[in-house]
C-alpha cells in the first residue's frame, strides 16, 4: 500500500530517514527514478543510513508498477525526483492519494512556491491536473510542518 508519494530532488536523505520514515512507519521505500535505478553507487550511498527494517527498491519509471505496490499490504513511501516523474507514474497507474512536495531545486524558469520548492509554470499546471484527477497535492518539508497547498508565491 502506498502511504505517501513524495517529490524531492534529493530522493533518500536525512529528512526522509530521520523524520518521514518514523512518522509514516513504512516498511518499504520505492525510489522511482531512472538515474538512480542505473547507478549502483548512488543506490549504495542512499542505502547507507537506511534502517535495516526498511526495504529499499530502486526502479526505473517504466518498470515501476504502482498498481501492484498500491495493492499489496506493505506500507510504502514512494519517492520521485520531479513533477514529470509523477505525471508519468500517474499515466502508468499511480493511484489517487497524498503527494507531498518536499524539495524541488531552484533554476532557470522556476519561481518559489515555498522556501524549498521552485516550480515552472508547466509544473504548476501539471500539479493542478494531478489534484483535479484525485491526488491530494501539498508542500511539506517535514511531518511536523502543516501541509500547504501549491500556490504561486507573490
C-alpha positions in Angstrom: 0.0 0.0 0.0 1.3 3.4 -0.9 1.2 5.5 2.3 2.7 8.6 0.6 4.2 9.7 -2.6 6.8 12.4 -2.4 8.7 14.6 -4.8 12.1 15.5 -3.5 15.1 16.1 -5.8 17.4 14.6 -3.2 15.4 11.4 -3.0 16.6 9.5 0.1 18.3 11.9 2.5 18.3 13.0 6.2 14.7 14.4 6.3 13.3 11.2 4.8 15.3 8.9 7.1 15.0 10.9 10.4 11.5 12.4 10.1 9.3 10.8 7.4 10.2 7.1 8.0 9.4 7.2 11.7 6.3 9.3 11.1 4.9 7.1 8.3 6.0 3.8 9.8 6.7 2.4 6.4 8.4 -1.0 5.7 9.5 -0.1 2.2 10.8 2.9 0.2 10.5 2.8 -3.5 12.7 5.2 -5.4 11.2 5.5 -8.8 13.9 7.3 -10.7 15.7 6.4 -14.0 19.0 7.9 -12.9 19.5 6.1 -9.6 18.0 2.9 -10.9 21.0 2.6 -13.2 23.6 3.9 -10.7 24.8 1.3 -8.2 27.0 3.8 -6.4 24.0 6.2 -5.9 21.9 3.3 -4.6 24.6 2.3 -2.2 25.0 5.8 -0.9 21.3 6.2 -0.4 21.1 2.9 1.5 23.9 3.6 3.9 21.8 5.3 6.6 18.6 3.4 6.0 17.3 1.3 8.9 17.7 -2.4 8.2 13.9 -2.8 8.9 13.1 -0.8 5.8 13.4 -2.4 2.4 14.6 -0.1 -0.4 13.6 -0.7 -4.0 15.2 1.2 -6.9 13.3 1.1 -10.1 13.0 3.0 -13.4 9.8 4.9 -14.0 8.9 2.5 -16.9 9.3 -0.5 -14.6 7.5 1.0 -11.6 4.3 -1.0 -11.1 2.5 1.5 -8.9 -0.7 -0.6 -9.0 1.0 -3.6 -7.6 2.6 -1.6 -4.9 -0.7 0.1 -4.0 -2.5 -3.3 -3.8 0.0 -5.2 -1.6 0.0 -4.9 2.2 3.5 -3.4 2.7 3.3 0.2 3.9 5.4 2.1 1.3 6.8 5.6 0.7 7.4 6.3 -3.0 10.0 8.9 -3.9 10.2 10.8 -7.2 12.8 13.3 -8.3 10.5 15.7 -10.1 7.0 16.5 -11.2 7.5 14.9 -14.6 8.2 11.6 -12.9 4.9 11.7 -11.0 3.0 12.6 -14.2 4.5 9.6 -15.9 3.8 7.3 -12.9 0.2 8.6 -12.8 -0.2 7.8 -16.5 1.1 4.3 -15.7 -1.2 3.6 -12.8 -0.2 5.6 -9.8 -3.4 5.8 -7.8 -5.1 8.6 -6.0 -3.6 9.5 -2.7 -1.4 12.0 -1.0 1.5 13.6 -2.9 3.9 15.8 -1.0 6.5 18.2 -2.4 9.5 18.3 -0.2 12.3 19.9 -2.1 12.5 21.0 -5.8 15.6 22.9 -6.6 15.6 26.5 -8.0 16.7 27.1 -11.5 16.1 29.0 -14.7 12.4 29.4 -15.4 11.4 28.4 -11.8 9.7 30.5 -9.2 9.4 30.0 -5.5 6.2 28.5 -4.2 7.7 27.8 -0.8 11.2 28.2 0.8 12.2 24.8 -0.6 10.0 24.3 -3.7 10.6 26.1 -7.0 8.3 25.2 -9.9 7.9 26.2 -13.6 4.5 27.3 -14.8 4.2 23.9 -16.6 4.9 22.0 -13.4 2.2 24.0 -11.6 -0.2 23.2 -14.3 0.7 19.5 -14.1 0.2 19.5 -10.3 -3.2 21.2 -10.8 -4.1 18.4 -13.2 -2.9 15.8 -10.7 -5.1 17.5 -8.0 -8.1 17.5 -10.3 -7.6 13.9 -11.1 -7.8 12.9 -7.4 -4.3 13.3 -5.9 -4.0 15.4 -2.7 -1.0 17.6 -3.6 0.7 19.6 -0.8 4.0 21.1 0.1 5.5 19.8 3.3 9.2 19.5 4.2 8.7 17.7 7.5 5.8 15.9 9.0 5.8 18.4 11.9 5.0 21.2 9.5 1.5 22.0 8.4 1.0 21.0 4.8 0.3 23.8 2.4 -1.5 23.8 -1.0 0.6 24.6 -4.1 0.1 28.2 -4.9 2.4 30.7 -6.7 4.4 33.0 -4.4 3.6 36.7 -4.6 
